[in-house]
Amino acid sequence: MTIRNGFSTVTPYLVTDDLDGLLAFMRHALGAEETLRARGSGGGVHVELRVGDSMLMVGGASRRASAMLFLYVDDPDAWHARALQAGATSTMAPADTTDGERRAGVKDAFGNDWWFGRPQ
């Protein structure tokens, strides 16, 4: 199997009707860095972003996105706070869980759920 450099076997692809807004949220809340922007085969915009050591793809469409993404981070509390400042709503306040992780969750204005966690 050949995988592009920097990518893993599974790469999430988000679809949104507000591409600029979702990209701004991802930059501010997640520290996403845009690595590629291209015109897709259907005429829409295709964007690739790096968050930490992971890649995400985002495209514009006439429908809202709906995905759940889990990010392992160094400080779930700080990531949760940063996402709220970027306009997300909390779905789970930062807390220690029974399976030995600290987690927090938010929903962005584009219909995506983001979970931040770290092992205890």
Beta strands, then each sheet from edge to edge (+ up, - down):
strand 1: 13-16
strand 2: 33-39
strand 3: 45-51
strand 4: 54-60
strand 5: 68-72
strand 6: 89-96
strand 7: 101-107
strand 8: 113-119
sheet 1: 1+ 4+ 3- 2+
sheet 2: 5+ 8+ 7- 6+
end
